[in-house]
Amino acid sequence: MTLCDLFGSENVIAFNYHKTGLVHPLAVQNIKNASKLLNSQVVIVEDKDFKERFKKKLKAFLKKPDPALVRVALCSGCRYGITGKLYEYANSKYNIKKFVSAASYLELAPFKNELLKEKGNGNSKYGLIKGLGENPAYNFDQNIEIILRDDNLTYKIKSNYTGVKSNFSNYKLIDFDDYFPNNPSYYEKEVKKRLNWNCPKNSWRFDCIIESFKDFFYYGLLGYTETDYKISEMIRYKLIDRNEGLKQIGQCQYFCVNCFLSN
């Protein structure tokens, strides 16, 4: 929406990584509505294998629950989908070399990497390998390779793209947060008004069904979730006050359990 306002709809293409069968229908409709109302093209890149892989990984995780492996076990494939597959697709099909990442600093959740570092005595890669070695159930199909490939990538990588073998190495990634104030409440209000955006009461990351599973397991194993981190960051950056943050945390813990049960 912001880029279309700045550069014109004809100069903006949105790329969406879609985990088939694990995306909330409202999120799909929101993207289509936005594309139509902004008159800007959207390209949805499907990952049709993700759901079956997720079910196998979930079964493996339940055999040996480990907070350090929640993200690794349930989300492997997503980092490549967002920072690899989309970039390669955009470059090969549309010759696009300039991208804007809207991944917010509010949702980076560094505690996930710290858990792996603790498991690996200060080395997160060793922690990852150790965790995988402790649970042989993760070793199916190409799952280990996919997990290790994902671990080499980040959402805000700005150097040459060496994590994936491709000719796509000279792109420019522009971080939305470097140029515009991060105000989730403002943007949510604007997309609802301008783009007919629809979302449930607990709107953050509602689009991906797996997020409910992750928060449920983090809460059960740690008593702390990615949502808690995001709310804490919003307090630190003075986007909300402490009382509002505590209120939201209480609501999110309720939604976490209920969303998991409904899923």
Contacts in CASP RR format, 6 or more apart in sequence:
PFRMAT RR
TARGET T0000
AUTHOR 0000-0000-0000
METHOD contacts of the structure
MODEL  1
MTLCDLFGSENVIAFNYHKTGLVHPLAVQNIKNASKLLNSQVVIVEDKDF
KERFKKKLKAFLKKPDPALVRVALCSGCRYGITGKLYEYANSKYNIKKFV
SAASYLELAPFKNELLKEKGNGNSKYGLIKGLGENPAYNFDQNIEIILRD
DNLTYKIKSNYTGVKSNFSNYKLIDFDDYFPNNPSYYEKEVKKRLNWNCP
KNSWRFDCIIESFKDFFYYGLLGYTETDYKISEMIRYKLIDRNEGLKQIG
QCQYFCVNCFLSN
1 34 0 8 1.000
1 38 0 8 1.000
1 190 0 8 1.000
1 191 0 8 1.000
1 194 0 8 1.000
1 195 0 8 1.000
2 176 0 8 1.000
2 180 0 8 1.000
3 12 0 8 1.000
3 100 0 8 1.000
4 12 0 8 1.000
4 38 0 8 1.000
4 40 0 8 1.000
8 40 0 8 1.000
9 38 0 8 1.000
9 39 0 8 1.000
9 40 0 8 1.000
10 39 0 8 1.000
10 40 0 8 1.000
12 38 0 8 1.000
12 40 0 8 1.000
12 41 0 8 1.000
13 40 0 8 1.000
13 41 0 8 1.000
13 42 0 8 1.000
13 43 0 8 1.000
13 90 0 8 1.000
13 94 0 8 1.000
13 96 0 8 1.000
14 31 0 8 1.000
14 34 0 8 1.000
14 35 0 8 1.000
14 40 0 8 1.000
14 41 0 8 1.000
14 42 0 8 1.000
14 43 0 8 1.000
15 42 0 8 1.000
15 43 0 8 1.000
15 45 0 8 1.000
15 86 0 8 1.000
15 89 0 8 1.000
15 90 0 8 1.000
16 31 0 8 1.000
16 42 0 8 1.000
16 43 0 8 1.000
16 44 0 8 1.000
16 45 0 8 1.000
17 45 0 8 1.000
17 47 0 8 1.000
17 78 0 8 1.000
17 81 0 8 1.000
17 82 0 8 1.000
17 85 0 8 1.000
17 86 0 8 1.000
18 28 0 8 1.000
18 44 0 8 1.000
18 45 0 8 1.000
18 46 0 8 1.000
18 47 0 8 1.000
19 47 0 8 1.000
19 50 0 8 1.000
19 51 0 8 1.000
19 54 0 8 1.000
19 78 0 8 1.000
19 208 0 8 1.000
19 210 0 8 1.000
20 46 0 8 1.000
20 47 0 8 1.000
20 48 0 8 1.000
20 50 0 8 1.000
20 51 0 8 1.000
21 51 0 8 1.000
21 209 0 8 1.000
22 50 0 8 1.000
22 51 0 8 1.000
22 54 0 8 1.000
22 208 0 8 1.000
22 209 0 8 1.000
22 210 0 8 1.000
23 207 0 8 1.000
23 208 0 8 1.000
23 209 0 8 1.000
24 206 0 8 1.000
24 207 0 8 1.000
24 208 0 8 1.000
24 209 0 8 1.000
26 198 0 8 1.000
26 199 0 8 1.000
26 200 0 8 1.000
26 206 0 8 1.000
26 207 0 8 1.000
27 206 0 8 1.000
27 207 0 8 1.000
27 208 0 8 1.000
29 198 0 8 1.000
30 191 0 8 1.000
30 195 0 8 1.000
30 197 0 8 1.000
30 198 0 8 1.000
30 199 0 8 1.000
30 207 0 8 1.000
31 42 0 8 1.000
31 44 0 8 1.000
32 42 0 8 1.000
33 195 0 8 1.000
33 196 0 8 1.000
33 197 0 8 1.000
34 40 0 8 1.000
34 42 0 8 1.000
34 191 0 8 1.000
34 195 0 8 1.000
34 197 0 8 1.000
35 41 0 8 1.000
35 42 0 8 1.000
37 194 0 8 1.000
37 195 0 8 1.000
37 196 0 8 1.000
38 195 0 8 1.000
43 89 0 8 1.000
43 90 0 8 1.000
43 93 0 8 1.000
43 94 0 8 1.000
45 81 0 8 1.000
45 85 0 8 1.000
45 86 0 8 1.000
45 89 0 8 1.000
47 77 0 8 1.000
47 81 0 8 1.000
47 85 0 8 1.000
50 77 0 8 1.000
50 78 0 8 1.000
53 76 0 8 1.000
53 77 0 8 1.000
53 141 0 8 1.000
53 143 0 8 1.000
53 146 0 8 1.000
54 74 0 8 1.000
54 210 0 8 1.000
56 140 0 8 1.000
56 141 0 8 1.000
56 143 0 8 1.000
57 73 0 8 1.000
57 74 0 8 1.000
57 76 0 8 1.000
57 138 0 8 1.000
57 143 0 8 1.000
58 73 0 8 1.000
58 74 0 8 1.000
58 213 0 8 1.000
59 137 0 8 1.000
60 73 0 8 1.000
60 135 0 8 1.000
60 137 0 8 1.000
60 138 0 8 1.000
60 140 0 8 1.000
61 69 0 8 1.000
61 70 0 8 1.000
61 73 0 8 1.000
61 74 0 8 1.000
61 135 0 8 1.000
61 217 0 8 1.000
63 135 0 8 1.000
63 137 0 8 1.000
64 134 0 8 1.000
64 135 0 8 1.000
64 137 0 8 1.000
65 217 0 8 1.000
65 221 0 8 1.000
66 119 0 8 1.000
66 131 0 8 1.000
66 134 0 8 1.000
66 135 0 8 1.000
66 221 0 8 1.000
67 115 0 8 1.000
67 217 0 8 1.000
67 218 0 8 1.000
67 221 0 8 1.000
67 222 0 8 1.000
68 115 0 8 1.000
68 116 0 8 1.000
68 118 0 8 1.000
68 119 0 8 1.000
68 127 0 8 1.000
68 131 0 8 1.000
69 131 0 8 1.000
69 132 0 8 1.000
69 135 0 8 1.000
70 112 0 8 1.000
70 214 0 8 1.000
70 217 0 8 1.000
70 218 0 8 1.000
70 221 0 8 1.000
71 112 0 8 1.000
71 214 0 8 1.000
72 116 0 8 1.000
72 128 0 8 1.000
72 132 0 8 1.000
72 147 0 8 1.000
72 150 0 8 1.000
72 151 0 8 1.000
73 138 0 8 1.000
74 210 0 8 1.000
74 213 0 8 1.000
74 214 0 8 1.000
74 217 0 8 1.000
75 150 0 8 1.000
75 210 0 8 1.000
75 214 0 8 1.000
76 143 0 8 1.000
76 146 0 8 1.000
76 147 0 8 1.000
76 150 0 8 1.000
77 146 0 8 1.000
77 147 0 8 1.000
77 149 0 8 1.000
77 150 0 8 1.000
78 150 0 8 1.000
79 150 0 8 1.000
79 151 0 8 1.000
79 153 0 8 1.000
79 154 0 8 1.000
79 155 0 8 1.000
80 146 0 8 1.000
80 149 0 8 1.000
80 150 0 8 1.000
80 153 0 8 1.000
80 164 0 8 1.000
82 103 0 8 1.000
82 155 0 8 1.000
83 153 0 8 1.000
83 154 0 8 1.000
83 155 0 8 1.000
83 157 0 8 1.000
83 161 0 8 1.000
84 153 0 8 1.000
84 161 0 8 1.000
84 164 0 8 1.000
87 99 0 8 1.000
87 161 0 8 1.000
87 168 0 8 1.000
87 171 0 8 1.000
88 164 0 8 1.000
88 166 0 8 1.000
88 168 0 8 1.000
90 96 0 8 1.000
90 99 0 8 1.000
91 97 0 8 1.000
91 166 0 8 1.000
91 167 0 8 1.000
91 168 0 8 1.000
91 171 0 8 1.000
92 168 0 8 1.000
97 170 0 8 1.000
97 171 0 8 1.000
97 172 0 8 1.000
98 171 0 8 1.000
98 172 0 8 1.000
98 174 0 8 1.000
99 171 0 8 1.000
99 172 0 8 1.000
99 173 0 8 1.000
99 174 0 8 1.000
100 173 0 8 1.000
100 174 0 8 1.000
100 175 0 8 1.000
100 176 0 8 1.000
101 155 0 8 1.000
101 156 0 8 1.000
101 173 0 8 1.000
101 174 0 8 1.000
101 175 0 8 1.000
101 176 0 8 1.000
102 176 0 8 1.000
103 155 0 8 1.000
103 156 0 8 1.000
104 176 0 8 1.000
104 177 0 8 1.000
104 182 0 8 1.000
104 184 0 8 1.000
105 177 0 8 1.000
105 182 0 8 1.000
105 233 0 8 1.000
106 182 0 8 1.000
106 184 0 8 1.000
106 230 0 8 1.000
106 233 0 8 1.000
106 234 0 8 1.000
106 237 0 8 1.000
107 205 0 8 1.000
107 226 0 8 1.000
107 229 0 8 1.000
107 230 0 8 1.000
108 155 0 8 1.000
108 156 0 8 1.000
109 226 0 8 1.000
109 229 0 8 1.000
109 230 0 8 1.000
111 224 0 8 1.000
111 229 0 8 1.000
112 226 0 8 1.000
113 124 0 8 1.000
116 124 0 8 1.000
116 125 0 8 1.000
116 127 0 8 1.000
116 128 0 8 1.000
117 123 0 8 1.000
117 124 0 8 1.000
117 127 0 8 1.000
119 127 0 8 1.000
119 128 0 8 1.000
119 130 0 8 1.000
119 131 0 8 1.000
120 126 0 8 1.000
120 127 0 8 1.000
120 130 0 8 1.000
121 127 0 8 1.000
125 151 0 8 1.000
128 147 0 8 1.000
128 148 0 8 1.000
128 151 0 8 1.000
132 138 0 8 1.000
132 139 0 8 1.000
132 144 0 8 1.000
132 147 0 8 1.000
138 144 0 8 1.000
138 147 0 8 1.000
149 163 0 8 1.000
149 164 0 8 1.000
152 163 0 8 1.000
153 163 0 8 1.000
153 164 0 8 1.000
156 173 0 8 1.000
156 175 0 8 1.000
157 173 0 8 1.000
158 173 0 8 1.000
158 175 0 8 1.000
160 169 0 8 1.000
160 170 0 8 1.000
161 168 0 8 1.000
161 169 0 8 1.000
161 171 0 8 1.000
162 169 0 8 1.000
182 237 0 8 1.000
182 239 0 8 1.000
183 239 0 8 1.000
184 204 0 8 1.000
184 234 0 8 1.000
184 239 0 8 1.000
185 239 0 8 1.000
188 197 0 8 1.000
188 199 0 8 1.000
188 203 0 8 1.000
191 197 0 8 1.000
192 198 0 8 1.000
199 206 0 8 1.000
200 206 0 8 1.000
201 251 0 8 1.000
201 255 0 8 1.000
202 251 0 8 1.000
202 252 0 8 1.000
202 255 0 8 1.000
202 259 0 8 1.000
204 227 0 8 1.000
204 230 0 8 1.000
205 211 0 8 1.000
205 227 0 8 1.000
209 263 0 8 1.000
211 226 0 8 1.000
212 256 0 8 1.000
212 259 0 8 1.000
212 260 0 8 1.000
212 263 0 8 1.000
213 260 0 8 1.000
213 263 0 8 1.000
214 225 0 8 1.000
214 226 0 8 1.000
215 225 0 8 1.000
215 226 0 8 1.000
215 227 0 8 1.000
215 252 0 8 1.000
215 256 0 8 1.000
215 259 0 8 1.000
215 260 0 8 1.000
216 256 0 8 1.000
216 257 0 8 1.000
216 259 0 8 1.000
216 260 0 8 1.000
218 224 0 8 1.000
218 225 0 8 1.000
218 226 0 8 1.000
219 225 0 8 1.000
219 253 0 8 1.000
219 256 0 8 1.000
219 257 0 8 1.000
225 252 0 8 1.000
225 253 0 8 1.000
225 256 0 8 1.000
227 249 0 8 1.000
227 252 0 8 1.000
227 256 0 8 1.000
228 249 0 8 1.000
228 252 0 8 1.000
231 240 0 8 1.000
231 245 0 8 1.000
231 248 0 8 1.000
231 249 0 8 1.000
231 252 0 8 1.000
234 240 0 8 1.000
234 245 0 8 1.000
235 241 0 8 1.000
235 242 0 8 1.000
235 245 0 8 1.000
240 248 0 8 1.000
END
